[in-house]
Amino acid sequence: MNQEEKARELISRLANDFEFFLETLWVEIGLPPIAEHQRWIARFLQDGPRRRGIRAFRGASKTFVTLGYATWRLFRNPNERVLIISKSEKHSKDSLYMVRKWIGQVPWLQHMTPDRKGGQRDSATKFDIGTSDNDRTPSFTAASITGQITGSRASLIIGDDIESMQNSMTYEMRERLRNEVTELDNIIVPGGDVIFLGTPFHQESLYDKMMDAGYKFQCYPARIPQESEQTDDLAPEIQELMYDGMRPGTPVWPARFDDDELTEREASEGRSLFAMQYMLMTKLTDGLEYPLKLADLVCMHTETSSAPMTVAWGMTDKYGSSTRMEEIPSLGFGSDGFHSPIMYSDDWSEYTGVKMWVDPSGRGADKTAFAIIGELNGYLHVLRLSGLEGGYSSGVLSSLANEAKRHGVREIFVEDNFGQGMFVELFQPYIHRLFDDDWGASINTVRVAGQKEVRILSALEPITNQHRLIIPPAIATDQEFQRQYTRLTRERNCLKHDDEIEALAMCVKMWQESMGVDPQITAERRRSEAKEQALREHYEAMGLACMPAPRFIQH
């Protein structure tokens, strides 16, 4: 076989086998070998029905594979008309830029380069294929789902991550998005393909509605699912692995998302969000529909100014005895209840800081709720959580100021979505009159946005899943707190009262930057610093030169 025949055979195979095309393209642009799940996606893209969709975990490279598919379609037929739409025009333009870059970079795609001198289009939102016929519609167009797409025509429409947290928060938003998607039926030409790819952001996900409307979806979760985690659209390749005995929980893409990585993401994002965005479960089980568990909290007495350097959570201690605090009646589901720590260190230290969140009343029947939290070594100790009746009265303002001083609060944050600063103006004199040489506190207003229930869960679920939120028995025994904590879901207005749980969540959020530390490493560093300081004081007391103390930890 001569070189010309080999070239013809290569081009023929590239044109007829998308998996081979993708594999060859990946080599040309310097990407790692195609992962197994990406091959599965490629086969479904090539052989699936005209109305199809891909639900895949975050980071699965579903967009890259599908852009490869769009390039392949144009390689096979330069007169294809591709429209890629996304949640924003920027996202779509980034995708167009990637395809355009491949065409200019890969030798066997360069014949597709737009002929600018011949009048072909080549911009950030559209371009023509060099060998295509003249047409009013560009070969490749990028647009936002909310943009001006009426009047467009396409033989291939790709809806890339059109559902987001921002555009699916409310029922009205989800209906608007759904109506915008139906407009695509007026854009696709007869015999054309519509492909959606994305990750769900809500229990009433657009992708579920599209399945009901006849779209064929395939689902690629980050782990082999448990029986309770299986979805109706689970990809057949994953079903086959399960049938062959692959252990549930095994990572699907271990080269990039191994077990440790996925475990860390589940801890940082919270179990319910991980279930939705990595296991692609929109119909959550009871255990995930109500994500906050009393058993995830650490229940122990807290001190006003100091706490143990480390605290260890567990359901059974080293003797095998349960840490369940039976003396505290539980309103949790099933066997859920409070647990004391299995141990805490004898070394205590002052809190790194103490912060207060105040949510003024004035809306509905909620009280003026407040939370006070101290932080030490990555653990958050809830010192106070309560609500005060009386709106902006002198009694309420005075009580809040006294609580702040008694607990050594240095930063006070006030929700200010409705009061336009009025509460702070009234509150400041009560704080200032308590100032002395040893105490003072700043007051900052914070505007909050987004659905309240999602905001609360986003703040509380990750830290409680890591067992780093510590509450005293006095709060644990509060049945209203338990009711708000255990009955919270992602459904709007799921709680009649949410004042205290919101104050707790927002105060936790104010400590968010401190949650990136490793409690064990931080505690060890603090012990080292304390020893170094003690040695310096010892040298100085003996009248010796202040020698550099030995480092117990190198950092």
N, C-alpha and C positions, 0 to 999 in steps of 0.2 A: 504494500500500500504506500503510494507516494504522499508527499506533504499536502498536496491539494486535496487528495481523498481523505486524509486524516483531518484536515481542517473542516471539510464538508461534514464528516461524521461527528466532529465535536459540536459544530453549529447545530446539526440535527438533534443531537442529544440534549444540548442546552435548550433548544426550542420545545422539546417534547417531554422533558422530565424536570419538573420544577425543583424537586429535591436535589438533583444533580446541579442544576443552575445555582441554587442557593449555596450548596457546598463549594462550588467553584468560585462564586462571588465572594464568599467569606475568606477564601484563600487570597484572592486578589486584593482585598481591602485590609488584610492583616488581622482578621478576627480569629479567635480560637476555634477549634473544630466545632461543628454543630452539635449541640446537646441533643440527647435522645428525645426529650419532649418537644424540642423545636422541629425535629423530623416529623413527629406526629402531627404538629400544627401544619407543617408544609403539605403533608399528604391530604389533610382535610381541606386546606385552601384549594388545592388542585382538583380534588375529586368530589368535594361537597356540593350540596344543592345550591341553586342560585340565591336563595335567601338563607344565609348562614351567619353564625356568630361564634366567637371564641371568648370564653371567660377563663382568664388565667391569673395566677397570683402576681402580686406586684414584683417587678424585676424579672419577669419570665422572658423578656425580650420579644414579646408578641408583636410589638410595633415594628421592630427591625425585620422580623420574618415576613410580616405582611407587606412592608415596603418592598422587600425583595420580590414578593409575589406581584405587586403592581408593576415593578420594573420588568419582570418576566413577561407579563401580559403585553406590555409595550414592545418588548423585544420580539415577541411572536407576531404582533400585529401593530404596526406603527399608527394605525388609524383608530386604535382604542381611545376612548376619552375617559380619563380617570379623575374623579373628584374625591379628595380626602377632606373630611370635616372632623373637627374636634371641639373640645369645650372652649377653646380660644383660638383666635387666628394665629397667634404666636406659635402655639403648639403645632398647628397644621403647617405653618411656614417652615418650622424646623424640620418637619418630615419631608417637605418638598425640597428643601436645601440638601438633605441627605441623598435623596434620589438623584438630584441634579449633579451632586458631587461624584456619585458613583459613575454616572454616564461620562463625565469628563475624565475620570481616573482609570477606569478599566478598559484595556485595549479593545476587547471585543464588544464594548458598548459605545465606543466613541463615534460610531457612524450615526448614533441617535442624537448627537449634539445639535442644538437648535442652530439654524442658519440665520444668524442675525442680519447679514448683508442681504439675504433674500427676503427679509421682512418678517421672519418668524419671531414669535414672542419668547422672551427669556427674562423673567423678573422674579421677585421674591414670592409672588402669589400664583404665577402661572408660567408655563413654558410649552413649547411645541417640540415634537420629535422631528429630527432633521429629515427623515424620509417620509413624513406623513403628508397627506393631502391637505390642501388649504381648507380651512373650516372656521366658522365663527367661534367655535368652542375650542379652547386650548387643549393640547394633549394631556396636560396634568395641571389641575387647579387645586389650590389650598384655600379653605374657608372655615369660618367658625359656624357652629350649629345655629348661632343666633344672628349670623350675618345675612347678607343679601344673596341667597342662593336661588330664589325664585327666578325661573326663566332659563336656568342652566340645563344642560343636557350631559349625560354621562352613560357610558357602557359598563363602568365599574365604579361603585361608590364604596368608600371605606370610612366607616364611622369609628374613629379612634379615640377611645376614652372620653366619649361625650358626656358620660355621667360623672359628676364630681361631687365633693362634699358641699360645695357652694351652690350648685344648681339643683340639689335634690333634698334640701333641708325640709321644705314644707310640701304639703299636698299640692298646693297651687303651683309651686315650682316644678314638681314632678309631672303634673298634667301639662304644663307649658312645654316641657322638654319632650313629652310624648307627642304632642301636637306638632312640634317642629320636625320630629322624626317622620311623621306621616307625610310631610311635604316631599320627602325623598321619592315617593311613588310617582310624583309628577315630573321628576327629573330623570329617573332611570329610563333608558330606551328599552323597547321590547326585546326580551332575550338577555338583558343585562344582569349583572350580579350586584347584590348589596351585601356587604360584609361588615359586621360589627365586632369590635374587640374591646374588651375592657375588664375592669374589676369593679364589683358592686360596692356602692357606698351607702346603701340604705336597704332595710328589710323589704321595702316595696320597690325593688330595683327595676329600672327600665328594662333590663335584659330579661327578667321574668315575664314582663308584660309582652315582650316581643316573642318569647317562646309560645305564649298563649295565642299570639297572632299568627303562628305558623312558621316562625323562623326555627331552623335546626341549629342548636348550639351544642358545642362540646366544651367540657370543663376540665381544666388542668390545675389541680390544687398543688400546693407546695409539698405536701406529704401524702403518702398512701393513706386514705381515710379509714377511720374506724367505721363500723357499721352505722353508728348514729350520725356520722359526718357525711355519708354518701348523698350525692345530689342526683336528680333525675337525668341530668345531662353529662354525667361522668364519662370522660373519653374512653372508648373501647380498649385502648392500649393499657390504660390504668386498670380497667376491670379485668383484663387478661392477667396482669401482674398479680392482682389480688387472688384470682382463681388459681394461679400457680403457687400461691402460698407466701407471697412477699408480706413481711410483717407490717401491720398498720403502724403508721408513724414514721416509716422509712422516707427520707427525703427524696423527692423526685429529681432534683438537680443538685446532687451532693458536691459537685465541683465548685459551685458558687454559694449554695445555701445548704450547708451541712447541718447536722442536728444541733450543734452548739449555736450556730448563727440563728436558726429558726427559734430555738428556745429563748435566746436573748431578745429577739423581736417580739415574741409572744409576751415576755415579761415587760418590755418597755411600752408596748402598745395596748396591752390588756387582752384578756382571753376573748372577749366578744368581738372586738375589732379584728383580732388575728383570725378568728373563725370566719369572719366575713371576707377579709381581703387576702387571706392566704389559703384558707380552706374553701372559700367561695360559698359559704353557707349563708343564705338569706333567710331561710326558715330555721331560726335558732331554737335549740332545745330549751327547756325551762331553765336549765343550769346556766345557759348563756343569755337567755332573754332577760333574766334578772342577774346582771353580772356581779353585783357587789355582795360579797359573802361576809358574814360576821366572823367566820373562822379565819379569814385572811388578815384580820386586824390582830394586833398584839395588845392584850389588855393587861395593864399593870399601873400601879400608882405612879403618878408623875409629880415631880417637884417643881417649885416655882422658878428656880434659878439654875438647876443642874440636873444631869442625867448620867446613866452609865455610859461608858465609852462604846460598848457593844451590847447588843441585845440579840438573842437567838430565838427564832420562832420554831415551833414544832407542836405536833398533836400528841406526841408521847415523849416523856423525858427519858433519861439514860437508864432508868430502872424499868422502863416499859409501862409506866403509869400514864394515864391520860392527863393532859393539861387542861381539859375542858373545865370551865368554871361553872359548875352545876348550880351554884348559888345565884347566878344571874339568869332569870327567866328569859328565854329566847323567843323572838317573833320571826326568826328565820325559817326558811323552808326546810322540811325534813329534819335531818340531824344537825343542821347548821347551828352554830353557837360560838360563844367567845372562848378563847384559849389564852392562858397565861404563857409567858416565855418559858422555854425549857432551861434557859440560863441567862444571866446578864453579868457583866464584869463587875469586879469589886472597885475598879477605877472609875471615879466619877469626875465630871468636868462641867464647867459652866457652858450654857448653850452658846453656840456661835452667834446666835442672834434670836430675837423674838419678834414676830410680826403679827399684826392684827388686821382682820378684814371686817368691815362693817357694811351691812346691806340695809340702808334705811327703809322703814316701812312707808306706807302711803299708797300701796297698790294692793287692793283686795284685803284679805283677812290676815296676811302675813305680818309677823312682828318685825321689829328692828333686830335682825339677827347679827351675831358677831362670833368670830372664831379667833382664838389666840393660839399660835403654834410656835414652839421653840425647835431649833434645829441643832443637831450634833452628829457629826460623822455620817451624814447621809440618812439619818433617822429623823422623822418628824414626830414630835411629842405634842399632842393636843392638850393644851393647858386649860382652855375654857371653850365651851360651845353652848350658846344659849340664845334666847330671844327675849326681847323686852317689849312690853306693850306700852303705848303712850306716844307713838310718833316722834316728833321733834321736841318733846317736853323737856323741861329743865331736869326732871328726875332721870330721864333716859340719858341725856347728855352727860350728866354728872356721874351716873353709874358707869358709863362707857369709859370716861376719863379715869375714874378710880381703878377700874379693871386693868386699863393699860398700864398705869403706874405700878400697881401691885405686882404685875407679872414682868415688869422691866421691858415693856414693848418699846422698840426704837423706831419702828416704821408702822404707820397706820394707813391702810388703804380703804378708800370709801368708793362704793359703786355709785356712779353719777350719771345714769342713763336718763333720769327724769328731773332731778333736782336742780340741774344747771348750776351746781356749786353752792346752793343754798344751805345744804346740811353742813358742809365744811365751814361756811361762814359762821354758822351758829355754834358749831362744835369747838372751833379753835380756842375761844376764850376759856372754856372749861379745861382744856389741855394746858394752856399757857399758865393758868393760875396754879397748876401743880408742879410747874418746873422748879427745880432747885439745882444745887451744884452737882448732884449725882444722877439726875434724870431729866430727860427731855425726849421728845419724839416728833418726827415729821409726819405731816398728813398729806397724802397724795390721792387724787381722784383718778378713777379708772373707768373707762367706758368699755362695756362688754358687748359682744356681738355674737350672732349665731344662735342656733336652737339651744335652749337652756339645758335640756336633758342630755344632749350630746356633749355639751361643754362640761357638765358636771362629771359625766363618765370618763371623758378624756383626761380629766385631772386626777380622778380618784382611782380608776381601775388599774393603771400601771403600777402605782406605788403600793396599792393594797395587794396586788398579785405578787409583789416582791416582799411583802410583809415588813414594810418599813414605816407604817403609820401606827403610832402607839396612842391608845386612848385609855383614860383612867376608868375605873369601875363606876364612878359617879356619872359619867356620860354613857357608859355601856348600859346602865340600868334605866336610862331614859327611854321609855317605850315609844315616844314620838320620834326620837332619833332613829331607833331601830326600824320603825315603820317606814320612814322616809328612805333610809339607807337600803333596806332589803327589797322595797317595792319599786325602786327606780328602774325604768326601762328607757329605750331610745324613742319611745312613742311620745309625741307632744302632749303635754298636759296630763301625763299619767298619774301625777300626784296632786291631791287637793292642796296640800301644803308642802313646800320645798324650801322654806326659808333657811333652816339650819343646815341642811345638807348642801345647799348652794354656798352658804358662807364658809363651810368647811372646805368645799372644793376650791373656791377661789383663793382661800388662804394657802392651801396646798400649792396652787398654781403660782403664787407669789414666791414660793421656794423652789420653783422648777429647776432653776440653774444649779442648785445644790444637789439635785437628785442624780447627777451624772457621776458622782464620786463613788468609789468603792468603800463601804463602811469599814471593812477590816484594815485596808491600807491606810485610810485616813486616821483611824484610831491608833494604829501603830506609829504613824508619823507624829501624832500629838504626844504619845508617850515618850518618844525619842526627844522631842523638843522640850518636854518637861524635865527630862533627865539632864539635858544639856544646860538648861537654865539653872537647875539645882547645883550643878558642878560650878558654873560661873559664880553663883552666889557664895559657894563654899570657898573658892579661891579668893574672892574679894573680902570675905569675912576674916580670912587668915592674913590679909595684907599682901597677898601675892599678886603678881601681874595677872591680868585676866587672860589666861591661856585659852586658846581655842579648845573647846570641849570635844571629846571624841564623838564621831558620828555613829549613832547606833543603827541608823538607816541611811543609806546613800540616796539622796534625792535632790 
